[in-house]
């Protein structure tokens, strides 16, 4: 559907302005429309960060959602809450949230499609209903949107931090602080592109934790997210020197050593020379 509009307000970023004109779709989708060339500013292709001035002419089109080509799979889900707008799932460790390289089947999205086709389209055809994610190896509650309006509302709650997300983490070492706030920007590790790292040029990332208990030279923490960066909890806890126990990418290997006792003839020769028992 094609739309046109003449800007009446003072200067504003195009993507922010257009998102206000189209409240039924997310800013992320608005940016995608701009990148795809579906938005024109004064007759020319626009860029997401273009600055608008009163009198500028906008023209854009919002194509209908692309039907998903993913096949439903009857995977059992632990549903905690369900209504006409959303679903809350207790995701087990090992379940991938959406399709990606190496995970073309068996994901949470495939399981959702088996429950019916009515899911929000904001995330695109590969991520119907997905508002936020949990790592494959992380268990916990995950909120899924049945329609675009619910998705928009939940996304706003994540952005303005009125939706609170807390996780329990078993970490290596005795954490000295009873509570602390970690503010360290997170971005793609330039040396290992498959992992994230604390980087000065990364995106703002904030985590807060409370120490619940210490046992066996390990600590149990409750971690609350102030932001939702990829692998944020794992990166932040590794950054302060207390990685999650058993984390395959960000964990710290425990020191390993082996010892072989000297053979009998070696000990005998040493003893004959007046030496003591070799440990």
N, C-alpha and C positions, 0 to 999 in steps of 0.2 A: 504494500500500500504506500503510495507516494504522498508526501506531506511537504508543505512550504510554510515559512515563518519569517517575519521581519523582526530583527532584534530591536527591542525598545529600551533595554537596560544599559547601564554603564558597562565598561569592559569586564569580560569574564572568559574563562577558559571554555572552549567549544564543548569538550566532553562533559564538563559539569553543567553547562547551560542546557545541552540537549538532554541530559539525564533528568533534569527538572521538567522539561517539556514532555518526556516520555516516562512517567513515573511507574508504568507497568513493567519496564525492563531495567535490568541492572546497568550500572555505569560500565561494568566490564563488557557487557554486550554492546553498549553504545560505542565504546572504544573499538570493538571488533567491527562494527558497521563502518566506522570511519576508516579503519585500516583497509577494509575490503573495498573502499571506494564508493560506498553507498551514500555518502554525505558530501554535499557540495556547498562551498561558501562563495557567494557572489559569482556563481557559475563555474568555479574551479574546484578540483579535488581538494579536500580539507585534510588537516592533520589534527590529531587529538588535542594537542596543546595550543592550537591556534587561538589568538586573542580576538574577542569579538568587540565591535563598536556599534553604537546605535545606528540603525539604518542598514546594517549588513543583512544580506538575504541568505537564508538557509533553505536547502531542499534536501530531503532524505527519504529513504524507503526502508521499511522494516519487513523483510521477507517472512513468510510463515515458517514456523519451526520445521526443521528437517526431520522426518520420521527416523527413528533409530533403526539401524540395521542389525543391532545386537539381538541375539536370540535369548528368550527367557530360559532360566534354569531353575528347577525346583530345589533350591537350597534352603534349609531350615534357618530361620532367623529368630532370635530371642527378642520379641517385641515387648517393650516396657509400657508404651503408651501409643494410642492411635486415635485420630479423629479425621474429620473431613479435610483438614489442611496440612497435617504433618504426622510423622511417624518417628518414634524414638526407639532406637535399636541398641541392644547391648552387644556390641561387636566383639567377637572372640579374637584372640591373637591368632595370626596366621591367615586371616581373611583379608584379601586386598579390596579396597573400597571401589575402585573403578578400573576399567581396562587400560592397559598401557603396555609398553614393550615387555615381552615375556609373560604377560598376564592377559591373554585374549579371552579367557573363559574363567568361570568359577569365581567371579567377583561379586561384591555386594550389589552392584548395579544389575547384574544378571538375575540375582535373587529378587530384587525389587520388581523387575519387569515381569517375573512370574506371578507377582501379586496383582498385576493389572497394568495397563498402559498410562494411567493418569498420574504423571509426575511432572514437576516443573521443568521447563525447557531453558531456563536461564543459563545453566552450565553447559549447554550444547548437547548434541546427540549422544556423546560418549559418557556424559555425566548427568543423566536425568535424575532430578531430585536432590543431587548432592550439594549441600550448603557448605559443609566443612569436612575435613578428612581426618582420619587417624592412620598412623603408619601401620603397615601390615602386621608387625610384631607387637602392636599396642592394642590392648583390650580396653573397652570403655563405652560410654554412651555416645551415640551419634544421632543428630537430628536430621531428618530428611523431609523435604518439602513436596507436598502433593501438587501445588500449583504455583504460578509465578508470583502471585501476590504474597503468599506465605514465604516464598523464597526471599523476596525483597525485604520483608519485615525482619526475617531472621538474620539476613545479611547486615541490615542496619544495626541490629542489636550486637552483632559481632564487632562492627566497626566502632560503635560508640561505647563498647565494653559494658553494656547492660546485661549481656549474657555472660554468666560466670562459668568458666571451665576449670575444674581442678582434677588432678590425677595423683595417684599414689605411685611413688618410685622407690625401689630398693637400690641403694647406691653403695659403691665401694668406699670404705673408710668411715671413720667417725667424724661426722660433720660437726665442727665446733660451735657454730651459731645456732641458737634455738629458732631463729627466723632471720631471713635476709631477702633483699631484693636484688635481682641480677638485671642490669641494663647493659647489654652488649649487642651491637648490631650484628646481624647474621646474613651471610650471603654464600654464593656458590664458591667452594674451595677451588682456587685457581690451579692447584697442583693435583687435586683429585676431584674431577668433575662429577663423580657419582655421590659426593657428600657435601655437606654444608659446613661452614666454619664461622667463627667470630672474626669479622673483618671491619676495618674502619669504614670502608666504602659500602658495607652491607646495609640492609634495611633495619630500621629501628626494631628492637626486640626486647620485651620486658617479661620477666618471670619472677614470681615471688614464692618462697617456700617456707614451710614450718616443719621443723624436725619433730617427728612423732615419737621415735624410739631409737635406741642404739643397741645392737646385739651382735656378738661375734665379729667385731671390727667392721661392721656394716651399719648403715643408717636407713631408717624408713622415713621418707619425706612426703608431705602433701604439697604439690606444686600447683600454683594457680597461674594461668596465662593472662598476661596483659595484652599480648599480641599473639598472632597465630602463624608464625613463620614455619616453613618446612623444617622438620626435625628439631624444632626450637628447644624442647625440654632436654633432649639428648645432647645437643650442642652446648647448652648453657651449663648443664651439670658436669659435663666433661671439662668445660672451660674453667670451672672452679676447682678442678682436681678430684671430683667425686663422680665418675661416670656410672651410668646405670649398669648394674650387675648383669653380665651376659650379653650386653649390647654388641651385636656383631661388627658394627662399623665404628662406633664411637667409644666402645669399651676399652678398658685397659687390661692387657693380658697379665695374669698373675705370674711372678717369676718362677721358672721351672728349673730344677737341677737334678742331676743323677749322680750316683757315686758307686764305684765298683771297688770292692776290697782287692788288695793285691793277691796274686796267686800264692800258694803255699811255698813254692820253691823260692819266690822273691823274698817272702818273710823269713824263710830259713836262712838264706844267705845274709840277710841283714842282722839277724839274731846272732849268727856265727861271728859276725864282726863286732858284736857287743852292743848292737842297737836294741831299742825297746820295741814293743809291739806297734806296728804301723796302724794308725786309725783308719 
